[in-house]
């Protein structure tokens, strides 16, 4: 089976059954869905910000079992450094979480599925799958 790295926003849309998630279901069908370690942190941050109780946190944990979590390692760190410098050399910027997510996709040679394609458009060699309108 082929694998995809799923950005935090897509996971969130899927978990909330947001209408935007419907746009991505054809891309995700029959694929192994992977998450960056950063996405796990972002999801936990959202739970903390939202003052989630134990029940909702447990539901999050259960839903995360449907994904393969890709960890940090030296290859990801090298890709992170090259991602940030590659974007900065274009006189642009990228947020640290987005740079780590892009680096994870690059390190594991996976396309990134995101509804924030514009956040990743300037990352060299990154394959992005998005259904978001490009401004």
Order of alpha helices (4+ residues) and beta strands (2+ residues): beta-alpha-alpha-beta-alpha-alpha-beta-alpha-alpha-beta-alpha-beta
